[in-house]
Amino acid sequence: MPKEVQKERREAAANATLSKKETERNTNAEKSRMKGKNRVSKRYRKKQQNVVDDKKMRANILKEEQKKKAKRLADGSGDGPEGGGVCRPEPPGPHPTHQSRQKGHPQR
């Protein structure tokens, strides 16, 4: 076969593949334009998000409580007069089981 004939056939094959790809692109573009508002995956996800879950509610409540607690500590408006936490009425004394080691108590 002469080179010119081979070149023409190659060009014809290349043009055929290009036109085929172009038609595929057009059909796929139509399909992708149709997708959108009522897509199945979108509807399923919305239904899953709309479910009221006890665990999720409890987690949100705990998260808000932690935010409030962190805010109180950051503001300095804590429970005690110095604003830093719980105030004890008196300092802790010796443990009652160690009374025998104090002076004036006879040892057993």
Buried (B, 14 or more C-beta within 10 A) or exposed (E): EEEEEEEEEEEEEEEEEEEEEEEEEEEEEEEEEEEEEEEEEEEEEEEEEEEEEEEEEEEEEEEEEEEEEEEEEEEEEBEEEEEEEEEEEEEEEEEEEEEEEEEEEEEE
